[in-house]
Amino acid sequence: MLDKGYFLILVTITMPKTQATYQLTRLAPTPSGYLHLGNILSFLITSSLAKKHQSKILLRIDDLDQSRVRQDFIEDIFATLNFLEIPWDLGPKNQKEFYQEFSQTHRLESYQKALEWLNEKQLLFACECSRKQIAKISPNAQYPGTCLKRGLDLKAENINWRLITNGHSIKFKSLESEFYSSLLPDNMRHFVVRKKTSLPAYQLASVIDDISFGVDLIVRGQDLLDSSLAQSYLSSLLPANNFSDITFMHHQLIMHSENKKLSKSKGATSIQGLRKTGKSKADIYRMLGDFMGFKEPTLCLQDFEKAYNEKAG
């Protein structure tokens, strides 16, 4: 018991917030064209966040779409990363290692097992519609569910396997706002998980790879937000996995003057092209630093990482 001459003072101590740490993030280019400024911006943000959150970086080259893959595009990935001195901890160090060990063609068995699971759970249907046919019957080119009730044979040739989707809300961890929640967007309604070529589609392969490698931080452009929702939904239908533990970050895009995002397929300015015009590593970093609105000139990876993390807080 306190004497009357004393006052009881309660002191509240505020402990500093613990910095989140992640085990693994990734660079996941598709070798369907030469890397452009938009790709590199994503890589630099990934590297910056990896440094801030003590994460290792995996290089995962998504080469399942063999009709668009070219050897020189794969060579360009390594050449560009090395030119800009962007490091990675896991994955192939050169083109030879990629082909021998890390091509997605080495993981076809894992993708097939996932497809078999979905089929056993009666979560798939066969669809013979082409993109041109869908565009004719749907003004926004979104799949209207034409083949959902037709009962086409999944074993038939020239057939897409589509996932049966519903209107349930999807939620994933977000680096920007703790959680992001939304319905599956219309353009992902009954999305394809196996293509007419019998190869797994991007959405399925990406989910299986991220689960298999143990990725827990995914950095993407805002244009891939719908893919994040689709993949989160797909992962919830697969056997027990840790995909729901992954944290996503969706960053702003570099746009053309006509307000269209940079695209390899539409001839966006590539790093290779910039180098041929005499642009140096420092020039490219300066361009990306200006786009991000950094106060100080950005001339190298260390400058970008420091400025990005200071700006992000």
VENVEN-V438586 format. One record per run of one state. SS is the DSSP state (a for helix, b for strand, c for the rest). FROM is the first residue (numbers start at 1). LEN is the number of residues. If there is no record, write none. Layout:
# VENVEN-V438586
SS_FROM_LEN + SS_FROM_LEN
This chain:
# VENVEN-V438586
c_1_23 + b_24_4 + c_28_8 + b_36_1 + a_37_16 + c_53_3 + b_56_4 + c_60_11 + a_71_13 + c_84_6 + b_90_1 + c_91_4 + a_95_8 + c_103_1 + a_104_17 + c_121_3 + b_124_4 + c_128_3 + a_131_7 + c_138_22 + b_160_4 + c_164_5 + b_169_6 + c_175_3 + b_178_6 + c_184_2 + a_186_3 + c_189_3 + b_192_3 + c_195_5 + b_200_1 + c_201_1 + a_202_12 + c_214_3 + b_217_5 + a_222_16 + c_238_5 + a_243_3 + c_246_1 + b_247_5 + c_252_3 + b_255_1 + c_256_5 + b_261_1 + c_262_2 + a_264_3 + c_267_3 + b_270_1 + a_271_6 + c_277_4 + a_281_12 + c_293_8 + a_301_12 + c_313_1
